């Protein structure tokens, strides 16, 4: 059984006991979170919501919050002597999916 969940403006295909990295959530480590379910796939077929599936629920446990690997962004304008380098680390939340209820 798998589910398509929606969080942080993105959709993720998840199964039970899977660990995923999502956009940062407002939850601390060891908290329980629930996600909006877009679709659920079973052996019988797939159920799709419009836009969300009623009665379906996916819960997970927050393992940790952190920041991703640093990327460097450079801007440059020729003949103007203007250049700039910035760094960015995207915050994330690591979640373990504990249950999928359809």
C-alpha positions as CSV (number, residue, x, y, z in Angstrom):
1,X,0.0,0.0,0.0
2,X,1.2,3.5,-0.8
3,X,-0.1,7.0,-0.6
4,X,0.5,10.3,-2.3
5,X,0.7,13.1,0.3
6,X,0.9,16.8,-0.1
7,X,3.0,19.1,2.0
8,X,5.1,22.2,1.4
9,X,3.6,22.7,-2.1
10,X,5.0,19.3,-3.2
11,X,3.6,15.8,-3.5
12,X,5.4,12.7,-2.3
13,X,4.8,9.0,-2.9
14,X,5.2,7.3,0.5
15,X,4.9,3.8,2.0
16,X,4.8,2.7,5.6
17,X,8.1,3.0,7.6
18,X,9.7,5.1,4.9
19,X,11.9,8.1,5.8
20,X,11.4,11.2,3.7
21,X,12.8,14.8,3.7
22,X,10.1,17.5,3.3
23,X,10.0,21.3,3.5
24,X,10.4,22.5,7.1
25,X,7.4,21.9,9.3
26,X,6.5,23.7,12.5
27,X,7.2,20.6,14.6
28,X,9.9,19.5,16.9
29,X,11.7,16.1,17.0
30,X,9.5,13.2,18.2
31,X,6.3,15.0,17.4
32,X,3.5,13.4,15.4
33,X,2.3,15.0,12.2
34,X,-0.5,14.2,9.7
35,X,-0.5,14.9,6.0
36,X,-3.2,15.7,3.4
37,X,-3.8,12.6,1.2
38,X,-4.2,13.1,-2.5
39,X,-4.4,9.4,-3.5
40,X,-4.0,5.9,-2.1
41,X,-2.9,2.8,-4.0
42,X,-3.7,-0.7,-2.8
43,X,-3.8,-4.2,-4.4
44,X,-7.4,-3.5,-5.5
45,X,-6.5,-0.3,-7.4
46,X,-6.0,3.4,-6.8
47,X,-8.4,5.8,-5.1
48,X,-8.0,9.5,-6.1
49,X,-9.5,12.5,-4.3
50,X,-10.8,15.7,-5.8
51,X,-8.5,17.3,-4.7
52,X,-8.1,15.5,-1.4
53,X,-9.2,12.0,-0.4
54,X,-11.9,12.0,2.4
55,X,-11.4,9.5,5.2
56,X,-7.7,8.8,4.4
57,X,-5.0,9.7,6.8
58,X,-1.2,9.5,6.8
59,X,0.7,10.1,10.0
60,X,4.4,10.4,10.6
61,X,7.0,11.0,13.3
62,X,9.4,13.9,13.1
63,X,12.9,12.6,13.4
64,X,14.8,15.9,13.1
65,X,14.9,19.4,11.7
66,X,18.0,20.5,9.8
67,X,19.5,22.4,6.9
68,X,20.5,21.0,3.5
69,X,23.8,21.2,1.8
70,X,25.0,24.7,1.0
71,X,24.6,26.0,-2.6
72,X,26.4,29.1,-3.9
73,X,24.5,31.6,-6.1
74,X,26.6,34.1,-8.1
75,X,25.4,37.2,-10.0
76,X,27.5,39.1,-12.4
77,X,27.0,42.1,-14.7
78,X,29.7,42.5,-17.4
79,X,31.5,45.9,-17.8
80,X,29.9,47.2,-14.6
81,X,32.3,45.8,-12.0
82,X,29.4,44.2,-10.2
83,X,29.5,40.7,-8.9
84,X,28.1,39.0,-5.8
85,X,28.1,35.5,-4.3
86,X,25.5,34.4,-1.9
87,X,25.1,31.1,-0.1
88,X,21.9,29.3,0.8
89,X,21.0,26.3,2.9
90,X,17.4,25.0,2.6
91,X,15.8,24.0,5.9
92,X,14.1,20.6,6.0
93,X,12.3,18.2,8.3
94,X,13.0,14.5,8.3
95,X,9.9,12.4,8.8
96,X,9.3,8.7,9.2
97,X,5.9,7.5,8.0
98,X,4.2,5.5,10.7
99,X,0.8,4.6,9.4
100,X,-1.4,4.9,6.3
101,X,-5.1,4.6,6.7
102,X,-7.4,4.5,3.7
